[in-house]
Amino acid sequence: MKNLRDKVVVITGAASGIGRALALDLAGKGALLALSDVDDAGLAGTVELARAAGAREVRGDRLDVADRAAFEAYAEAVVAHFGRVNVVVNNAGVALAGDLLDLEYDDIDWIIGINFWGVVHGTKAFLPHLIASGEGHVVNISSLFGLISMPGQSMYNAAKYAVRGMTEALREEMLVAGHPVGVTSVHPGGIKTAIARNARVSAREDKTKTAELFDKKLARMTPEKAAQIIVRGITRNQARVLVGIDAHALHHLAKLTGSRYQDIIARSAKKVLPQDATVV
């Protein structure tokens, strides 16, 4: 897919962050946009900004990606509205900080429901329509933490590793079947979004300190730059897109050291992190 002009692009989690930046980038490239989020006010702002950025047509819908029936109904409504779908970006995501020992099952269900099942729902619901379009693409947002694990991020790691595995298998399935659908797994490092501020934490975590650590020390790249890298990955049909120097550096560390990277990270975290903060 060399050109996104006049392509119908679905983006979940479009109210802010990478989702909003993708919407505005694609609006400027002439795409037709179907945007969704649970944040009504933020989504309305993105729709307005996308129109101002030149999008010929923008649809905004409230959608809880963890709700399977709602997602299936949403997919049918989008196809009925536009007549087709070319690109789906399963971007909606949340964070949960805390050691596994301290996490509550309600919070585990919440993050897995959004970060994993939300991606499954979006992929499954739209895949037949992407195949039917004759020129489709699935973009699933995993994470740097879908490539390496971090203490205090067990359930975030679990969801993002699962997204990576499903996405890579899906790409293989599309190639085996000869379907006209590209598939890309995206792995951002620290991006300047509100994910840490909106995260849930275990009872032993200090949410304010965790968010400050992420915002001040780890979030290096703007969502706009991340969006440019992701869109380039779509047009090049890349199987995997790493976003940020930190993503590249830590991915290479893990490749070079094998499973020993876990010991390296554990020692580093013990020295650097305060007792009441983990990395988001």
Secondary structure, 3 states (H helix, E strand, C coil): CCCCCCCEEEECCCCCHHHHHHHHHHHHCCCEEEEEECCHHHHHHHHHHHHHCCCCCEEEEECCCCCHHHHHHHHHHHHHHHCCCCEEEECCCCCEECCHHHCCHHHHHHHHHHHHHHHHHHHHHHHHHHHHHCCEEEEEECCHHHCCCCCCCHHHHHHHHHHHHHHHHHHHHHHHHCCCEEEEEEEECCECCCCCCCCEECCCCCHHHHHHHHHHHHCCECHHHHHHHHHHHHHCCCCEEEECHHHHHHHHHHHHHHHHHHHHHHHHHHHHCCCCCCCC
